[in-house]
Amino acid sequence: MDFLPIFLNIKGARCLVVGGGAIAARKVGLLLGCGARVAVVAPDLGETLAAEKAAGRIEHIAARFAGEHLAGAAVVIAATDDHAVNAAVSRAAKARDLPVNVVDSPELCSFIFPSIVDRSPMIVAVSTGGASPVLARLMRAKLETMIPAAYGRLAQLAHDLRDSVKQHFANPAQRRIFWEKTLGGSFADLVLAGKGAEAERLFGQQLAAAKDEPPRGEVYLVGAGPGNPDLLTFRALKLMQQADVVVHDNLVSPAIVDLCRRDASRIYVGKQRNDHTLRQEEINALLVKLAREGKRVLRLKGGDPFIFGRGGEEIETLSANGISFEVVPGITAAAGVASYSGIPLTHRDYAQACVFVTGHLKDGTMNLDWSGLARPHLTIVFYMGLHGLPVLCKELVAHGLPDTTPAAIVQQGTTNRQRVLIGTLDTLPGLAQDAQLRPPTLIIVGEVVKLHDQLKWFDPASAPDVGSWQKNDKTD
């Protein structure tokens, strides 16, 4: 983030606006709406600000800006059409460590104004950091249609009822869980429908029925998909916002981890090749321990938890220990990466079957049914195969596949860092070595790879930045 989004309480504070025209008037209106005392420095005032002065709502200093005008100011805004004056205001304010905004000059600002969706007491602010104010306004317009005005009533009613909830529950975690259920259920629906009295009666009933006892721990085993945050499921996003603790794998992209609840604890348990932060048995025990402490635990795993993700082992342990759990499937790397690479896993003309294979090396060999894999009209997808690529290509050829069989390797598929190398069983190991590929990667072998040039559609440059992974534990 280039700017830290914060909300300032300026009720009763003196705010200085330099400029007397229409733009300055808009800023003055915002400040007055927040309860500020506004002083305007300008030789002359436009019609709007002149009316504000006549009504006694602002103080007018009829002069050109000087440093002494900053005395006692909490916030400073420069809104003149003279760049030199605006720059002087910025320098003077920054020298006094005062927050300053210069209209249409983000380089001179220490803070910027967002586009605002006002559902007081709930406020939604949208900003592009000054990069594109028009885009921020367009996004605000979308949000205006998505957030009914009644959300203001809902926020105010929730505020009015806070004390009763605080008195009912001794534990803050219990209060948060109660509010999550209440604001996501029938109470909120009634308020938004304008049935405030009925909503309050329902609220009282739900609060009376809620037991003041330690929250019951549970584990959410959630598939994070192949890397692109846009491929998460709705259920995954909901649970990511509810969790008290996030236990995440090495394969989960930073952009996805960032979508989890901000104040949730984060525990990294990723396994890299030959370097396991925690052994699987220790991860299983950790999930049980956290749940027994009454925490809602998000076990966030790359791809799908049940496809080379050892999710089955984890829920076996949870089940044996009587821990409540839920499994949310994710888009596995094979499906996601193949789609974003323009390589269909099946096709009537090329492949009538597809198999997913783990490419883990053991003592320099791969313990696979090579004869079963080296068959025509079959697509083979190798997870964790980058370091064993020369071996798997050699074995497939040795067991009957032509060395001209098309093959692809994809690095960080579905993301802005996606790289696709197309070759054959003979050439792909050399291509991957020359390209110095790093995990996470996925290998696809079969005639369907021929379709890549025709069907590729995804432009990585247009994708959101997902941050950089360390080495991964699942699509090596």
Helices and strands as residue ranges (DSSP letters): E 14-18, H 22-33, E 37-41, H 47-54, E 58-61, G 67-70, E 75-78, H 83-95, E 100-102, G 106-108, E 115-119, E 122-126, H 133-146, H 150-168, H 172-183, H 186-192, H 196-209, E 218-223, G 229-231, H 234-242, E 245-248, H 254-257, E 265-268, E 271-272, E 275-276, H 280-292, E 296-301, H 311-320, E 324-328, H 333-340, E 353-358, H 370-373, E 378-383, H 389-398, E 406-411, E 419-424, H 428-435, E 441-445, G 447-451, H 452-455, G 460-462
